[in-house]
């Protein structure tokens, strides 16, 4: 099952966690969302991201935008 989880912090940071998407498909799925959220500050692939393609993979991306960008 593919899931995208977003945590929005009071200071405007958004943490995005993706699970259930194999390989580089994760970046394709999240690219449009990240473009709307703002600048990607950190991209931290999990160990599953680098695992064999037979294993489901996940990654975490933090983005931040100022309220004036909304």
C-alpha positions as CSV (number, residue, x, y, z in Angstrom):
1,X,0.0,0.0,0.0
2,X,1.4,3.4,-1.0
3,X,1.1,6.2,1.6
4,X,2.2,9.8,1.9
5,X,2.2,11.3,5.3
6,X,2.6,15.0,6.0
7,X,3.4,16.7,9.3
8,X,3.0,20.5,9.2
9,X,4.9,22.3,11.9
10,X,3.9,25.8,13.4
11,X,7.0,27.4,11.8
12,X,5.9,26.3,8.3
13,X,8.1,23.3,7.9
14,X,6.5,20.2,6.3
15,X,7.8,16.7,6.9
16,X,6.8,14.3,4.2
17,X,7.1,10.5,4.7
18,X,6.6,8.1,1.8
19,X,6.1,4.4,2.2
20,X,5.2,1.6,-0.2
21,X,6.7,3.1,-3.3
22,X,9.6,1.2,-5.0
23,X,12.8,2.9,-6.3
24,X,12.9,6.2,-8.0
25,X,9.1,6.2,-8.4
26,X,9.0,7.9,-5.0
27,X,10.6,11.1,-6.5
28,X,8.2,11.1,-9.4
29,X,5.1,10.8,-7.2
30,X,6.2,13.5,-4.8
31,X,7.8,16.1,-7.2
32,X,4.6,18.0,-7.9
33,X,3.7,18.2,-4.2
34,X,7.2,19.3,-3.2
35,X,7.1,22.0,-5.9
36,X,4.0,23.4,-4.4
37,X,5.2,23.2,-0.8
38,X,8.4,25.1,-1.2
39,X,12.2,24.5,-1.1
40,X,13.3,21.0,-0.1
41,X,15.8,21.5,2.7
42,X,16.6,17.9,3.5
43,X,16.1,14.6,1.7
44,X,16.8,11.6,3.9
45,X,16.2,8.2,2.1
46,X,15.7,5.4,4.6
47,X,17.5,2.1,4.4
48,X,14.6,0.6,2.5
49,X,15.2,3.1,-0.3
50,X,18.5,1.4,-1.1
51,X,17.2,-2.1,-0.6
52,X,16.5,-4.5,-3.4
53,X,13.6,-3.4,-5.6
54,X,11.6,-6.4,-4.4
55,X,11.3,-4.7,-1.0
56,X,9.0,-1.7,-0.5
57,X,10.9,1.5,0.1
58,X,10.3,4.7,1.9
59,X,11.9,8.1,2.4
60,X,11.5,11.3,4.3
61,X,11.6,14.8,2.9
62,X,11.5,18.1,4.8
63,X,10.3,21.2,3.0
64,X,9.7,24.7,4.3
65,X,7.8,27.7,3.0
66,X,7.1,31.1,4.4
67,X,3.4,32.0,4.9
68,X,3.8,34.8,2.3
69,X,4.4,32.1,-0.3
70,X,0.9,30.6,0.1
